[in-house]
């Protein structure tokens, strides 16, 4: 019976294949390279590396089952994973939210034509903040031109 519930939950999961691939953002003085795997038995794995001003940061991510739906699990630069349950999914857009998290409280991925857009939103000390990355599909391990 557990197996049947897992199959039903996976069948109801949104198609996130529009996120698959290697993505590169070359905005300003920052280079962000990210990769999302295809779905593997209900799990989508991600990794990003940000280079800015001679320093590097990284994040491991996963989208997978959580409760009765999906969640985004983010572990930046070796920290414990933060969990953001899915609150919205439509063709080419998925939103995760964790109102009790420090910052961000929302994580959004969407497609804008050929671009993958990643956005975080939330509040820091009562001030609304956001950041957005616009990624282009790139060859594996491509770098920004400098």
Secondary structure as UniProt FT lines:
FT   HELIX           2..12
FT   HELIX           17..19
FT   STRAND          21..25
FT   TURN            28..29
FT   STRAND          30..36
FT   TURN            41..42
FT   STRAND          43..52
FT   TURN            53..54
FT   STRAND          55..66
FT   TURN            67..68
FT   STRAND          69..76
FT   TURN            77..78
FT   STRAND          82..90
FT   TURN            91..92
FT   STRAND          93..97
FT   TURN            99..100
FT   STRAND          106..112
FT   TURN            113..114
FT   STRAND          115..124
FT   TURN            125..126
FT   STRAND          127..137
FT   TURN            140..141
//
